[in-house]
Amino acid sequence: MKEGKLTNSDVTRNFIVLDKSVRDLFKPFLGSHVTIRDQDDCEFEFEVTHSIITSKKGKNRERLFLTQTKDFIDLLDLKEGDEIHFRRDVHNDKSGSFVVEIKENNTRSNVPSMDEQKRNKLIEVISETYKSVVNEYENIFNENRYLPTKEAQSSLVINGFTERNLTFNFCHNYLKQPFNLKQHPKTIVWQEIPIISVDREHVDSIVIDNDNNWVIYLEAKRLYDVRHFKSLLDDLKRIQNFHSDIPLPPNSPTNKVVVLLADHYYHGDGKKSKEKQCYDDFFTGKYVKKEALSEICAKDINLAKKLASKLKSARISTVCDDFQPITIIGEYNINIKDKIVYTIYCGAFFIE
């Protein structure tokens, strides 16, 4: 830390170097563990350690560290220049309990903000495309009685549909929208576009709409359980952090948005039903209760904490206030034993 701000070594290593403003706060706990709680009530455990540095003049200087797991940096997506302020937790009688307040560095991105009218237009386009995707899936499943999958060997009825179908059908339906047909825009669609600075990383799909001056990054996930939900939010964070390293053509659009696509199917059992409610709430802009996450992630409390923080930081824009799940029941090309409720989700995150 330097004057309360994180340095590069703080975010790339597994310890935070404490500056003089907080050394006295943590020195009584040297050699022991402390608990630090963030604004979202996620708790992290640190060990207070130190080292002695001897200068060329023979003077000793003590450095104090908070040694922590990378979860603290990674989960809260902390970057160099972010301000962190520690104070004692006055609401907790436990010795060695602290609260951290975080103020993000506002210079993280140099992408100009999109005005409200432009935002609304883009949300409308995404929403209409999303509805077309749902209608197309409904037609394939229930009009044509076709399920391009196979029977699962586990307790699930079907294996589900690969993620590529979501991004492909979104791009396909985007190009079929009336404004595209009328204006014949110079729209580029590409699958699995690389992130130049990160080895073996890519974005599922990209739509570069030059006429409307916006770029849409697409990430999709099959939500078998909440671990895949976390993975989808990780994908969002990855694009947010590395969008400037995703190749674009010369004179490319300046307005950028990430569209999250996901699907989930369930048969009405307790846990899957609660997971579905969690997804429904998030993608319709409602607050996902921490208690619900803790119940779903009963065997992995750390996952519940991570999800709570990631969901709050995602701040997606609602694409559709209500969902129309597709009911799969009857005679198909494969045997369906029970009724399946299949839902496609869509949310937007503006990069600014």
Residue, then its C-alpha position, 0 to 999 in steps of 0.5 A: m500500500k502507498e497512501g492507502k492505495l494498492t500497489n502492483s506488488d499488492v495485487t500480484r502477490n499473496f500479501i499486502v504491504l501495510d503503509k504507516s497509516v495502518r501499521d499501528l492498527f495491526k501491529p498488536f496482532l503480529g504473528s496471529h490471524v485477523t478477520i476482515r469483512d468487506q462491504d458485502d459482509c464477505e469475510f477473509e482471514f489474514e495473517v499479520t506478518h513482518s520482516i526487518i530491512t537493514s539499510k546501508k547505514g545499518k538502520n533496521r526498518e520493520r515492514l508489516f504485511l497482511t498475508q492472504t489468499k488470492d481470493f481477496i484480490d481476485l474475488l473483489d477484482l482489486k487493481e493497482g490504484d484502488e483505495i482500501h481503508f481498514r478500521r476496527d469492527v465496532h459491531n464485532d466483539k471478537s478480537g482481531s476483527f476489522v472492516v475494509e472499505i474499498k474505493e475503485n480507481n476510476t481510471r480503469s477504463n478509457v472507454p467513453s460512456m454511452d448516453e441514456q438514449k443510446r443505452n436504451k436503443l441497444i437494450e431494445v435491440i438486445s431484448e428483441t434479439y433475445k426474444s427471437v432466440v427464445n421463439e426459435y428454440e420454442n419452434i425447434f423443440n415444440e413445433n418440430r418436436y426436435l431435441p438435438t441432444k441425447e438422454a442423460q445417463s445420470s438422473l437428469v432426463i437430457n444432457g442439454f444443449t451446447e453453449r455454442n448454440l446460444t451464441f450462434n443463434f443470438c448472432h443469427n437472430y441479430l442479423k435478422q432484425p428489421f433494422n439490419l434488413k433495412q439498413h444493410p449495415k456493415t455488421i461483423v460476427w465472429q466466433e471465439i475471438p482471442i484475447i491477445s494478452v491472455d494465452r488460450e483465452h477467448v470470448d465466445s462471440i462478438v458482434i461489431d455493428n459499425d452503423n450503430n457504433w457498438v460492439i457486443y461481446l457474448e459469453a454463454k454458459r450452461l447452468y448445471d449448478v451455481r458453480h457454472f453461474k460463478s464461471l459466467l460471472d468470471d467470464l464477464k469480469r475477464i472481458q471487463n478487464f481485458h476488452s482493450d486486448i480483444p482485436l477490433p478493426p480500424n475505426s471500430p465502434t466506441n460503445k461496448v456491452v457484454v451480453l451474458l447468455a445462459d440456459h437452465y433446465y429443471h424438473g421441479d425438485g427442491k434444489k434446482s428450483k431454488e437455483k432457478q429462482c436465483y438465476d431468475d432474480f439476477f437476470t431480471g435485476k432483482y436482489v439475490k438474497k445471500e441466505a438463498l445462496s448459502e442454502i444452495c451452496a450449503k456444502d461450500i460456504n466459500l462459494a456462497k460468499k464469492l457468488a454474493s460479491k460477484l453478483k453485486s459487482a456484476r450490475i447487469s442491465t435487465v434485458c427482459d423483465d419476465f421470462q417465458p420458460i419453454t416446457i418440454i413434454g410429449e413425443y420427441n426424437i428421444n424419450i422424455k420421461d418427465k416434464i422439463v422446464y427450460t429457460i434461456y437467460c440474457g443480461a447486459f453489462f455496459i463497459e465504461 
